[in-house]
Amino acid sequence: MSARSKRRWDESFVRKFGEGFQNRFPDFAEFAAAQDEKYGLGATPEAVEKKYYEIAEKLDAEPSPEGYNGQVFRQVTFSSFYYDSELPKLAEIWKALDTDQPVPTPSGGAEGGATTGTSKDIPADNYLASQMHVICNDSNWSEDVAAYARNVEEDRATYPMFGAAGADITPCAFWPSEPVEPPVKITDDGPSNILMLHNLRDNATPLSGAREMRAALGDRARMVTADQGSHLAYKYLDNKCADDIVTKFLLTGERPEKDTACEKN
C-alpha cells in the first residue's frame, strides 16, 4: 500500500509555526549576540533569548506608542525570520522597544509579514486578508473552539516562544464555505523524478514537515538539506553545495543517488 501524507494547510500546519520559530531563533540570537555593542540585546545567545521574553512580557503589560503589543512583537519577530537580510532591522526594532525609543518601521512585504506592500494606498492587512481567502477555502478547518484553546495551552508549553500564536484560532474556523475539491493525496505511487530542497531552520515550514513529505513520496523523491536558516534556499544564501545540486537537476534532470546534507559555507 502506498504511503500517504495526511497533512494539509489547516490548523495542524499553522501549529508548526511554533516549532519553526524555536528552530530558527538561535540564528538571530547568535547574530544579535555577536553585535551586542551595537544592539545591546545580550552578549550571548542565551541572553538574547532572555531578552525576547522580557520585551514580550513588557509589551503584554503595556504596548508601545506605535502600537506594539506582545502579539505584534512576536509576529514581527516571526516574519523577520523569513530572510537573513531582515535580521539587522529586527535587531533595531528590538533595541527600540527595549529602550523605549521610536520603533523603526518594519519593511514587511514578506509572507507572514506585519506590513505588506510599499504604497500607502495598500492596506496593511492586504497580504494576510488575501492569504486567508485562499487557505480558508482550500482546507476544511476545525470549528471546535475548545480544541483550539487546548492546542494553545499545549503548544505554549511545548514551544513557549511562539507556539500559542501558531495554535490559536483563525478566521478559517468560521469560514462560510467548505472546500470545493478534496485535498490532493501525496503518495509514493508515481515517477521517481522529484528533488526536494529544504533549510534545516525554516521558521515557516520546519524540517519535520519536509521529512513527512519525503517519507510520503518514498523512492519518488530525493531530499537535499542545507545547514542554514530562513525560508528560501536555492540561489538565495549562496550555499554552493545545495545550489549546484539543484542547478544540475534543473538543467539535466539528474539527482543525487541518495538524500544529501549540505553543510554551511
Buried (B, 14 or more C-beta within 10 A) or exposed (E): EEBEBEBBBBBBBBBBBBBBBBBBBBBBBBBBBBBBEEBBBBBBBEBBBBBBEBBBEBBEEEBBEEEBBBBBBBBBBBBBBBBBEBBBBBBBBBBBBBEEEEBEEBBBEBEBBBBBBEEEEEEBEBBBEEBBEEBBBBBBBBEEEEBBEEBBEBBBEBBEBBBBBBBBBBEBBEBEEEBEEEBEEBBBEBEEEBBBBBBBBBBBBBBEBBBBBBBBBBEBBBBBBBBBBBBBBBEBBEBEBBBEBBEBBEEEEEBEEEBBEBEEE
